[in-house]
Amino acid sequence: MDRTEIIYLVFGIALLLALVFDLGIISKKNTTITVRKALLQTIFWVGLSLAFWAFIWIEKDAVVATKYISAYLMEWSLSIDNVFVFILIFSFFKIHEQDIARALLIGVLLAIFLRIIFIAVGIGIINQFHWVLYIFGVFLLYTGIKLFFQKHDEEYKPQESGLYKLMTKVFRVTHVYYPGKYIIKTNGKAFFTTLSLVVLMLAGTDILFALDSIPTVVSLVRERADVPFQPDDIMVIYSSNIFAVLGLRSLFFMLRGAANEFKYLQQGIAAVLVFIGVKMLIESYVHISIYISLAVIVVCIATSIVYSKIKRTQKQHKKKF
């Protein structure tokens, strides 16, 4: 068994034990997640992710470990933006507090399953047709510029999304709320409940976000466009994605009352997407070190968060006078 296989084994065991611990102790069914409990969950998942980063450093080297932490920070940052959309989905469907944690868990696990498939297909396509990365580069460049100038108050409206319209058209859905129920039978016919619709929308929304995040992570960990993915790169992509997505639940409960605290975060994320888009387009001619990429991610995200806090403090100060 080589070192990469050992890392996969440790990752699988750690993930399984962590989920058992989370589900059995922290997130029991029909429980309300307080801010304090959400903070403990966040510390738990971030701590586990950082411990895995240290393990990769020991088992591999600084370069692979830096790729992992860069990919994880990128996914984690994008997850914050994802969380705000999740908040709007739960609010629109008026989900009871005791049902939110379980619905969010199922949605996240489904999203992870779909991401695994999505990543596998994406890696296969890129290995076969490496020029596809140039298309992703243009897409990220466009997305980043659009996101940077998008107004913060242009809220996502679940009822107007194509995903919602498709699901209500394809599936039999009852809009009567059944607490804790995901499928009900009426007159011999099975109907998806509101909770099922929410779970599917959470997973579907995450995949839409993955259209940005996965090409971004691929560009971060891939050394050269004309070289097939190395086993270490694939391990980094999967592990960083899964750890970041699993941390979505605790982030949700921490941030749902603080949407305005990070008003300019989207500009920080947009700047990173533009950087990665440019990196994809020029990587055949100019090699950008993973250390430079990590520095850009940290500076852009940290600056946007600090600027958000400064502007909010200034706004509160003006209100007092």
C-alpha positions as CSV (number, residue, x, y, z in Angstrom):
1,M,0.0,0.0,0.0
2,D,1.6,3.3,-1.1
3,R,1.3,6.7,0.7
4,T,-1.6,7.9,-1.4
5,E,-3.6,4.8,-0.6
6,I,-2.9,5.2,3.1
7,I,-4.1,8.8,2.9
8,Y,-7.4,7.6,1.2
9,L,-7.8,4.9,3.9
10,V,-7.3,7.4,6.7
11,F,-9.6,9.9,5.1
12,G,-12.4,7.3,4.8
13,I,-12.0,6.1,8.4
14,A,-11.9,9.7,9.7
15,L,-14.9,10.6,7.7
16,L,-16.9,7.6,8.8
17,L,-16.1,8.1,12.5
18,A,-16.7,11.9,12.2
19,L,-20.2,11.3,10.7
20,V,-21.1,8.8,13.4
21,F,-20.0,11.2,16.1
22,D,-21.8,14.1,14.4
23,L,-25.1,12.2,13.9
24,G,-25.1,10.3,17.1
25,I,-24.0,13.0,19.5
26,I,-24.1,16.5,18.0
27,S,-27.0,16.3,15.5
28,K,-29.7,14.0,16.8
29,K,-33.0,13.9,15.0
30,N,-35.6,16.6,15.7
31,T,-33.2,18.8,17.7
32,T,-32.8,22.5,17.4
33,I,-29.2,23.6,16.6
34,T,-28.2,26.6,18.7
35,V,-25.5,29.1,17.7
36,R,-23.3,27.6,20.4
37,K,-23.8,24.1,19.1
38,A,-23.2,25.3,15.5
39,L,-19.9,26.9,16.7
40,L,-18.8,23.6,18.2
41,Q,-19.7,21.8,15.0
42,T,-17.8,24.3,13.0
43,I,-14.7,24.0,15.2
44,F,-15.0,20.2,14.9
45,W,-15.2,20.0,11.1
46,V,-12.6,22.8,10.5
47,G,-10.3,21.1,13.1
48,L,-10.7,17.7,11.4
49,S,-9.9,19.3,8.0
50,L,-6.8,21.0,9.4
51,A,-5.7,17.7,11.1
52,F,-6.0,16.0,7.7
53,W,-4.0,18.8,6.2
54,A,-1.2,18.2,8.7
55,F,-1.4,14.4,8.0
56,I,-1.0,15.0,4.2
57,W,2.0,17.2,5.0
58,I,3.6,14.5,7.0
59,E,2.8,11.6,4.6
60,K,3.5,13.6,1.4
61,D,5.1,17.0,1.3
62,A,4.5,20.7,1.6
63,V,3.4,21.1,-2.1
64,V,0.6,18.5,-1.8
65,A,-0.4,19.9,1.6
66,T,-0.6,23.4,0.2
67,K,-2.7,22.3,-2.7
68,Y,-5.1,20.7,-0.2
69,I,-5.4,23.8,2.1
70,S,-5.7,26.1,-1.0
71,A,-8.6,23.9,-2.4
72,Y,-10.2,23.6,1.0
73,L,-10.1,27.4,1.7
74,M,-11.5,28.1,-1.8
75,E,-14.4,25.6,-1.3
76,W,-15.0,26.8,2.2
77,S,-15.2,30.5,1.0
78,L,-17.6,29.5,-1.8
79,S,-19.6,27.6,0.8
80,I,-20.4,30.8,2.7
81,D,-22.1,32.2,-0.4
82,N,-23.9,28.9,-0.8
83,V,-25.2,29.0,2.8
84,F,-27.0,32.3,2.2
85,V,-28.9,30.7,-0.7
86,F,-29.8,27.8,1.6
87,I,-31.1,30.3,4.2
88,L,-33.5,31.7,1.5
89,I,-34.7,28.2,0.5
90,F,-35.6,27.3,4.1
91,S,-37.2,30.7,4.6
92,F,-39.3,30.5,1.5
93,F,-40.7,27.0,2.3
94,K,-41.2,27.9,6.0
95,I,-39.6,24.8,7.3
96,H,-40.0,24.2,11.0
97,E,-36.9,24.6,13.2
98,Q,-36.9,21.0,14.3
99,D,-36.8,19.7,10.7
100,I,-34.1,22.0,9.4
101,A,-31.0,20.1,10.7
102,R,-32.2,16.7,9.3
103,A,-33.3,18.1,5.9
104,L,-29.9,20.0,5.6
105,L,-28.0,16.8,6.5
106,I,-29.8,14.8,3.8
107,G,-29.4,17.5,1.3
108,V,-25.6,17.8,2.0
109,L,-25.1,14.0,1.8
110,L,-26.9,14.0,-1.5
111,A,-24.8,16.9,-2.7
112,I,-21.6,15.0,-1.8
113,F,-22.8,12.0,-3.8
114,L,-23.6,14.1,-6.8
115,R,-20.3,16.0,-6.5
116,I,-18.3,12.7,-6.5
117,I,-19.9,11.8,-9.8
118,F,-19.5,15.3,-11.1
119,I,-15.8,15.4,-10.2
120,A,-15.2,12.0,-11.7
121,V,-16.8,13.0,-15.0
122,G,-15.0,16.3,-15.0
123,I,-11.6,14.7,-14.5
124,G,-12.2,12.2,-17.2
125,I,-13.2,14.9,-19.7
126,I,-10.2,17.1,-18.8
127,N,-7.8,14.2,-19.1
128,Q,-9.1,13.4,-22.5
129,F,-9.6,17.0,-23.8
130,H,-7.4,19.3,-21.8
131,W,-8.5,22.3,-23.9
132,V,-11.8,22.2,-22.0
133,L,-10.0,24.1,-19.2
134,Y,-9.8,27.1,-21.5
135,I,-13.6,27.0,-21.7
136,F,-13.8,26.8,-17.9
137,G,-11.3,29.7,-17.7
138,V,-13.5,31.9,-19.8
139,F,-16.6,30.8,-17.8
140,L,-14.9,31.6,-14.5
141,L,-13.7,35.0,-15.8
142,Y,-17.2,35.9,-16.9
143,T,-18.8,34.6,-13.6
144,G,-16.2,36.5,-11.5
145,I,-16.8,39.8,-13.3
146,K,-20.6,39.4,-13.2
147,L,-20.5,38.5,-9.5
148,F,-18.2,41.4,-8.6
149,F,-20.7,44.0,-10.0
150,Q,-23.8,42.1,-8.9
151,K,-25.8,44.1,-6.3
152,H,-25.9,42.5,-2.9
153,D,-29.7,43.0,-2.6
154,E,-30.4,40.9,-5.7
155,E,-31.7,38.0,-3.7
156,Y,-32.0,34.5,-5.0
157,K,-35.8,33.6,-5.3
158,P,-36.4,29.9,-5.1
159,Q,-39.9,30.1,-6.7
160,E,-38.4,31.7,-9.8
161,S,-35.5,29.3,-10.2
162,G,-35.6,26.8,-13.1
163,L,-34.8,24.0,-10.6
164,Y,-38.0,24.7,-8.6
165,K,-40.1,24.8,-11.7
166,L,-38.6,21.6,-13.1
167,M,-39.1,19.7,-9.8
168,T,-42.7,20.8,-9.4
169,K,-43.4,19.8,-13.0
170,V,-41.7,16.4,-13.0
171,F,-42.6,15.2,-9.5
172,R,-45.9,14.9,-7.7
173,V,-45.6,17.4,-4.9
174,T,-47.9,18.4,-2.1
175,H,-47.5,21.9,-0.7
176,V,-49.2,21.0,2.6
177,Y,-46.5,20.9,5.2
178,Y,-46.0,17.5,7.0
179,P,-43.5,17.9,9.8
180,G,-40.7,15.3,9.6
181,K,-42.2,13.6,6.5
182,Y,-40.5,13.4,3.1
183,I,-43.0,11.2,1.2
184,I,-46.7,10.7,1.9
185,K,-49.3,8.5,0.3
186,T,-52.7,9.9,-0.7
187,N,-55.4,7.9,-2.6
188,G,-52.7,5.2,-3.3
189,K,-50.3,7.7,-4.9
190,A,-47.0,8.8,-3.4
191,F,-46.2,12.5,-3.2
192,F,-43.0,14.3,-2.4
193,T,-43.6,16.7,0.6
194,T,-42.1,20.2,1.0
195,L,-39.2,18.7,2.9
196,S,-38.3,16.5,-0.1
197,L,-38.5,19.5,-2.4
198,V,-36.2,21.4,-0.1
199,V,-33.6,18.5,0.1
200,L,-33.6,18.2,-3.7
201,M,-33.2,22.0,-4.1
202,L,-30.3,22.1,-1.6
203,A,-28.5,19.3,-3.5
204,G,-29.3,20.9,-6.9
205,T,-28.2,24.4,-5.8
206,D,-24.9,23.0,-4.5
207,I,-24.3,21.3,-7.9
208,L,-24.9,24.7,-9.6
209,F,-22.3,26.3,-7.3
210,A,-20.0,23.4,-8.1
211,L,-19.9,24.6,-11.7
212,D,-17.7,27.4,-10.4
213,S,-16.0,25.7,-7.5
214,I,-14.8,22.4,-9.1
215,P,-13.1,24.0,-12.1
216,T,-11.5,26.5,-9.6
217,V,-10.1,23.7,-7.5
218,V,-9.0,21.7,-10.5
219,S,-6.9,24.7,-11.7
220,L,-5.4,25.1,-8.2
221,V,-4.1,21.6,-7.9
222,R,-3.2,20.8,-11.5
223,E,0.4,21.6,-12.3
224,R,0.2,21.6,-16.1
225,A,-2.7,21.5,-18.5
226,D,-1.0,19.0,-20.8
227,V,-0.3,16.5,-18.0
228,P,-2.9,14.0,-16.8
229,F,-4.2,14.2,-13.3
230,Q,-1.9,12.7,-10.7
231,P,-3.2,10.5,-7.9
232,D,-2.3,13.1,-5.3
233,D,-4.3,15.8,-7.3
234,I,-7.4,13.6,-7.4
235,M,-7.1,12.9,-3.7
236,V,-6.8,16.6,-2.9
237,I,-9.8,17.5,-5.1
238,Y,-12.1,14.9,-3.5
239,S,-11.0,15.4,0.1
240,S,-11.1,19.2,0.1
241,N,-14.6,19.2,-1.6
242,I,-16.1,16.6,0.9
243,F,-14.7,18.3,4.0
244,A,-15.9,21.8,2.8
245,V,-19.4,20.5,1.9
246,L,-19.8,18.7,5.2
247,G,-19.0,21.9,7.0
248,L,-22.0,23.6,5.3
249,R,-24.5,22.6,8.0
250,S,-22.7,24.2,10.9
251,L,-22.0,27.3,8.8
252,F,-25.7,27.5,8.0
253,F,-26.7,27.7,11.7
254,M,-23.9,30.1,12.5
255,L,-24.5,32.5,9.6
256,R,-28.3,32.5,9.0
257,G,-28.6,35.6,11.3
258,A,-25.5,37.3,10.0
259,A,-26.1,37.7,6.2
260,N,-25.3,41.4,6.3
261,E,-22.1,40.8,8.2
262,F,-20.3,39.7,5.0
263,K,-21.8,42.1,2.5
264,Y,-18.7,42.4,0.4
265,L,-17.6,38.7,0.6
266,Q,-19.0,38.1,-2.9
267,Q,-16.5,40.7,-4.3
268,G,-13.6,38.8,-2.6
269,I,-14.9,35.5,-4.1
270,A,-15.3,37.2,-7.5
271,A,-11.7,38.5,-7.5
272,V,-10.5,34.9,-6.8
273,L,-12.7,33.5,-9.6
274,V,-11.2,36.1,-12.0
275,F,-7.7,35.2,-10.9
276,I,-8.3,31.5,-11.4
277,G,-10.0,32.1,-14.8
278,V,-6.9,34.1,-16.0
279,K,-4.6,31.3,-14.5
280,M,-6.5,28.7,-16.6
281,L,-6.1,30.8,-19.8
282,I,-2.4,31.4,-19.4
283,E,-1.1,28.3,-17.6
284,S,0.2,26.8,-20.9
285,Y,2.5,29.8,-21.1
286,V,3.0,31.0,-17.5
287,H,3.2,28.7,-14.5
288,I,1.7,30.2,-11.3
289,S,2.9,28.6,-8.1
290,I,0.4,27.0,-5.8
291,Y,1.9,29.2,-3.1
292,I,1.0,32.4,-5.1
293,S,-2.5,31.0,-5.6
294,L,-2.9,30.4,-1.9
295,A,-1.8,33.9,-1.1
296,V,-4.3,35.4,-3.5
297,I,-7.1,33.4,-2.0
298,V,-6.3,34.4,1.5
299,V,-5.7,38.1,0.7
300,C,-8.9,38.4,-1.4
301,I,-11.2,36.6,1.1
302,A,-9.7,38.2,4.2
303,T,-9.8,41.7,2.7
304,S,-13.5,41.3,1.7
305,I,-14.4,40.1,5.2
306,V,-12.5,42.9,7.0
307,Y,-13.9,45.5,4.6
308,S,-17.4,44.2,5.2
309,K,-16.9,44.6,9.0
310,I,-15.5,48.1,8.6
311,K,-18.3,49.3,6.4
312,R,-20.9,47.8,8.8
313,T,-19.3,49.4,11.8
314,Q,-19.2,52.8,10.0
315,K,-22.9,52.3,9.1
316,Q,-23.9,51.6,12.7
317,H,-21.8,54.5,13.9
318,K,-23.6,56.9,11.5
319,K,-27.0,55.6,12.8
320,K,-26.1,56.6,16.4
321,F,-25.6,60.2,15.3
